[in-house]
Amino acid sequence: MAFSRVPARDTAKPVRVLLADPDPFTLALYSLGLARIGFEVDTAGSGLDCVSKLRSFDPDVLVLEPELLWGDGAGVLARMREDEDVPSVPVIVLFATSSPQVRGYLSAPPVRATFPKPVTVHSLADRINHVLHRQTGS
């Protein structure tokens, strides 16, 4: 089943994506690519930055690399589950290795999907649209 390469919501309000990855090159690649497709994108390079951006950016979806510095992916997910001030949005986990730590929280909400790296920008856009489509049921 093919998914649209454009955000799945009304074009008057683009889908807001928060990308959290410790690698600046990866952040730039996905950020520019998703923005060109029509998503509104913000980035975070650490767990602390990610939690802060969850509060201030109010994303529709979080794309999370588990190996973040200063509060890893598990820490970010814990804050989303436990802190009322941190929005709990759908999460897509991008992982480079399938370590036991990563496998341990891949199936727990708010994680909605996982994707091994590397992934193309268009495949990531498709996965974002799929996750948001499933959430709204539209």
N, C-alpha and C positions, 0 to 999 in steps of 0.2 A: 504494500500500500504506500503510495507516494504522498508526501505532505507538502503543503505550500512552502515556498521559500520566503514568504513574507509573514510578518507577525499575524497571529490568529485573531487578534482583537481589532476593534474599530480603529481605522487609521488616524482618527482625530486624537487618539491617545495610544501612542506606541507602547508595546510591551517593554517593561523595565526589567533589565537583567543586571544582576550583580555578579561579577566574575571575581572569584577569590582564588588566587594562585600565587605561590612564592616566586615564580619565574617572570620577570618583567617582559621578556620576549613573548612568552605565551599570552600574558595579559594584553599586550599590544596587538598581537596577531588576531586573537578572538574579538577583542574590543573593536578594532577597526572593521573587521569582517562583518560582525553582527550589526554595527552601526550602518554600514553600507547597505545591508539588507533592509534596514528600517527599524531595528530595535533601538531603544534608548539604553545605553550601557554605562555603568560605573564599575570601578575596579577596587580591589583590596589585595594588598600583598601580605597581610598577616591576619591571624585570628582576631586580634584586638581591633584592627582596622575593619575587618569584616563585620563584627558585631556593631561597631559604630555606624558603618554604612547601612546596615540593615535598619537601624533606627532612623537615619537621616534621609536616605535615598528612597525608602519604601518600595523595594523591588517587587515585581510579580513573581520572580523566580530567582533562586540562587544557584549558580554553577560553582561547585566547591571542589577544590583539590585538597585531599586529606592531609597532605604534608605541609600545612601552613606553619610558619614560625609564630611565636607568641600566642599560643592558643591554637592548637591544631584543629582539624576538621571535626573531631569528636567533641572538642571543647566548644566549638561554635554551635554544633547541633544540641549539645547539652544546654547552652544558654537559650537557644530558641525554644526548647521544651520547658525550661524551668523559670525563665524570667519574663514576666508579663510585658515588660517594656521592649522586648526584642520580638519583632514580628516573626511568626512561624509561617514561612512561605514554602512552596514546593521547592525541593532541592534535587539537583542533578549532580551526582558525584562523578568527577573525572579522575581516574586513577592511573598511575604509571605502573604500579605493581599491585598485585592482589595479596597483600600481607594479611596475616590473621587479624590485625587491628582493623584494617579496612573492611574485610569481610564481616567483621562483628557488627558493624553498624550500617551496612548497606541496605538491609531490609527494614529498618526501623523508621517510622515517620519522624520528621517530615520528608525523608528521602523517598522520592518517587521514581527515580531512574538512576542507572549507573552506566558509565561509558568508559571503556579503556582508552588511554591515550596511545598514540596520537589520534585525533579525530578532526575531520575537515570542518570548516566553519558551516558549510551547508548541512552536514550531518548533525551538527550541534543545534543549528536553527530548527531542523526537523524535529529533533528530540524535545526542544523547548516547546514548540507548538503542540506536539503530541501530549506532553505533560499538562500543559495548560488546557488543552481541549478535553482531556480526561477529567480534569478538576472541575471544569464548568459544565461538562456534559453536553456542550454544544457541538 
